[in-house]
Amino acid sequence: MSSRATTFRLATRGSDLALRQTGAIRDALESRRHEVELLEVETTGDELRDELIHRLGKTGAFVHSLDERVRAGEADAAVHSLKDVPTEDREGLTVAAVPERAPANDVLVTPDGTDLDDLPEGATVGTSSLRRRAQLLAERPDLDVQPLRGNVDTRVEKLLAPTLKAEYTARLDAQESEETTENGDDETKATGQTFEQSFDDWFNGLAEIERKATAREVDTEYDAIVLAEAGLDRLGLTHHLDFQALPDEQFVPSPGQGVVAVVAEEGEAAEAIRDIIDDARTRVEATVERTILETLGGGCVAPIGVRAVFQGRVVTTTVRVLAPDGTEEIADRRALPVEDHVDAARELGEDLADRGADEVIERAKEMAEADDT
């Protein structure tokens, strides 16, 4: 592909978050006078909405359908969250570019800003991630960690729904009671609650996600949920929610968390995209994290957290491999040399495996398989 302006066809999921991530890639390409067309694709992960992530098969449930469009020549590249992209069996595809990383950490979101340490004993916390579940239980074994599926905005709505629905009902009842009293209808009893703000003013002052939550029915009432901060940030939700950033020493994120990946077949298109978008610092961090994950294996069916931070001449890397219930772990933290970060990352992964991480991962796989039967 020459340096002249051309048209790139980008395959993407149709969720709000995916479209925003792809939109940022589109904007970067268009800033260099390229034209961009978006191809929305429904993935296996989108179709099986009632299944937990680890029951969708190996990592790739949100990736395969998009990549097939690239292989078929229907798209020049696919845009993914890097943490969803398998490290194996890529069949000629490459991560052509990774833009600058968003925040990599997890956050605890609550209706009222309660921190993890202050959650009541036995509090119900929602997450779809085995890693997050294990890390939560390692810190707070008393918690009741329950499954939570859906897009980021759907998960937030499920958390907020009980509190906001209760307030919605109370305010509406108070307004109707006031209107009835003014109309002289003595048969209707007053609610006993008064609000300075009218119902309409209160409702119109809510953020869109809060208004949607007032209409959502939920099967489980969550005291808190755990999400990636990057997703909240890209959706513009951080200003509307009460959350605590979880320390990544204990809540070590998923490899590649916060990183967007542009996947393409090797060739001129991949080279052109790489020249425009690729961020060198993010590339090093993502490579270290994915190399360790590939060395250990486990995909999304084992609780593995890896976080690499490019600092000067070293890549400070934290790895935490946990049993699903958080009662057992193999962990390490090392400063890997930048000039040899791939081999050093592989060596770290092998050392962890020798120290028992491979056994922890294998038991986690067996538990996941048992859950499926």
Sequence and secondary structure as in RCSB ss.txt:
>XXXX:A:sequence
MSSRATTFRLATRGSDLALRQTGAIRDALESRRHEVELLEVETTGDELRDELIHRLGKTGAFVHSLDERVRAGEA
DAAVHSLKDVPTEDREGLTVAAVPERAPANDVLVTPDGTDLDDLPEGATVGTSSLRRRAQLLAERPDLDVQPLRG
NVDTRVEKLLAPTLKAEYTARLDAQESEETTENGDDETKATGQTFEQSFDDWFNGLAEIERKATAREVDTEYDAI
VLAEAGLDRLGLTHHLDFQALPDEQFVPSPGQGVVAVVAEEGEAAEAIRDIIDDARTRVEATVERTILETLGGGC
VAPIGVRAVFQGRVVTTTVRVLAPDGTEEIADRRALPVEDHVDAARELGEDLADRGADEVIERAKEMAEADDT
>XXXX:A:secstr
  SS  EEEEEE  SHHHHHHHHHHHHHHHTTT EEEEEE   HHHH TTS GGGSSSS TTTHHHHHHHHTTS 
SEEEEEGGGS SS  TTEEEEE  S     EEEEESS   GGGS TT EEE S HHHHHHHHHH TT EEE   S
 HHHHHHHHHHHHHHHHHHHHHHHHHHHHHHHTT TTS   S   SS HHHHHHTS HHHHHHTT   SS  SEE
EEEHHHHHHTT TTT EEEE  TTTS   TTTT EEEEEETTHHHHHHHHHH  HHHHHHHHHHHHHHHHH  TT
SS EEEEEEEETTEEEEEEEEE TTSS EEEEEEEEEGGGHHHHHHHHHHHHIIIIIHHHHHHHHHHHHHHH 
